[in-house]
Amino acid sequence: MDHPVWHLLDELERTLREAELWQAEPVSAQALLSVQPFCCDTLRFEQWLQFVFVVKMRALIQSGAALPANMAIAPMAEVSFAQHPNYQALLSVLQRLDSAVSESTPC
């Protein structure tokens, strides 16, 4: 897929894998039913990124739908990954995703 946000999603996946935050087993369907922001009551932030955010963003891009306006995920990463050794790399890719999505127009 030749979309700048798609490439950043690939980079996010690589960064999560390098940080050992990518999970091999899927989360339960029940955990994905949360209505809380970032599914904070049922998932860790990295699980939300992997099983909700990346999946939904790729589906939006593939369908040609508009991406969210004014997305701001990086602040959650600042809190969630503050003590992680890969903090800077994780924060960097999420900041770039926030900017790219917020600046994008429908495909």
C-alpha positions as CSV (number, residue, x, y, z in Angstrom):
1,M,0.0,0.0,0.0
2,D,1.5,3.3,-1.1
3,H,0.1,5.7,1.6
4,P,2.3,7.7,3.9
5,V,0.3,6.7,7.0
6,W,0.4,3.0,6.0
7,H,4.2,3.3,5.9
8,L,4.2,4.8,9.4
9,L,1.9,2.0,10.6
10,D,4.5,-0.5,9.3
11,E,7.2,1.5,11.2
12,L,5.1,1.5,14.3
13,E,4.8,-2.3,14.1
14,R,8.6,-2.7,13.6
15,T,9.2,-0.4,16.5
16,L,6.8,-2.3,18.8
17,R,8.5,-5.5,17.8
18,E,12.0,-4.2,18.5
19,A,10.8,-2.9,21.9
20,E,9.4,-6.4,22.5
21,L,5.9,-5.0,22.9
22,W,4.3,-6.9,19.9
23,Q,2.2,-9.8,21.1
24,A,2.1,-13.1,19.2
25,E,-1.3,-14.2,20.6
26,P,-4.4,-12.2,19.9
27,V,-6.3,-10.7,22.8
28,S,-9.8,-11.9,23.7
29,A,-12.8,-10.7,21.7
30,Q,-14.2,-9.5,25.1
31,A,-11.2,-7.2,25.7
32,L,-11.9,-5.5,22.3
33,L,-15.4,-4.5,23.3
34,S,-14.3,-1.8,25.7
35,V,-15.8,1.6,25.2
36,Q,-13.1,3.4,27.2
37,P,-10.5,5.4,25.5
38,F,-7.6,3.2,24.3
39,C,-9.5,0.2,25.9
40,C,-7.7,1.3,29.0
41,D,-9.8,-0.9,31.2
42,T,-9.1,-4.1,29.2
43,L,-5.8,-3.7,27.3
44,R,-2.4,-2.3,27.9
45,F,-1.6,0.6,25.6
46,E,0.7,-1.4,23.3
47,Q,-2.1,-4.0,22.9
48,W,-4.5,-1.3,21.9
49,L,-2.0,0.0,19.4
50,Q,-1.5,-3.5,17.9
51,F,-5.1,-4.9,18.0
52,V,-7.2,-1.8,17.6
53,F,-5.3,1.2,16.2
54,V,-3.2,-0.5,13.6
55,V,-6.1,-2.7,12.4
56,K,-8.6,0.1,12.2
57,M,-6.2,2.6,10.5
58,R,-5.3,0.0,7.9
59,A,-8.9,-0.8,7.2
60,L,-9.7,3.0,6.8
61,I,-6.9,3.4,4.4
62,Q,-7.8,0.3,2.4
63,S,-11.4,1.4,2.1
64,G,-10.5,5.0,1.1
65,A,-12.3,6.4,4.1
66,A,-11.3,9.6,5.8
67,L,-8.8,9.3,8.6
68,P,-9.5,10.8,12.0
69,A,-9.0,14.6,12.3
70,N,-6.7,16.0,15.0
71,M,-5.4,12.6,16.2
72,A,-3.3,12.8,19.4
73,I,-1.9,9.4,20.4
74,A,1.6,10.5,21.3
75,P,0.6,12.0,24.7
76,M,-0.7,8.6,25.8
77,A,2.7,7.1,24.7
78,E,4.5,9.7,26.8
79,V,2.7,8.3,29.9
80,S,2.6,4.6,28.9
81,F,6.1,4.2,27.7
82,A,7.9,6.8,29.9
83,Q,10.1,4.2,31.6
84,H,10.6,1.9,28.5
85,P,14.1,1.7,27.1
86,N,12.7,2.3,23.6
87,Y,10.7,5.4,24.7
88,Q,12.2,7.8,22.2
89,A,11.7,5.5,19.2
90,L,8.1,4.7,20.2
91,L,7.3,8.4,20.9
92,S,8.8,9.5,17.6
93,V,6.8,7.2,15.4
94,L,3.6,8.0,17.2
95,Q,4.2,11.8,17.0
96,R,4.8,11.4,13.2
97,L,1.6,9.3,12.9
98,D,-0.3,12.0,14.8
99,S,1.0,14.7,12.4
100,A,0.5,12.6,9.2
101,V,-3.0,11.5,10.1
102,S,-4.1,15.0,11.2
103,E,-2.7,16.5,8.0
104,S,-4.0,13.8,5.6
105,T,-7.0,14.1,3.3
106,P,-9.3,11.3,2.2
107,C,-7.6,9.0,-0.3
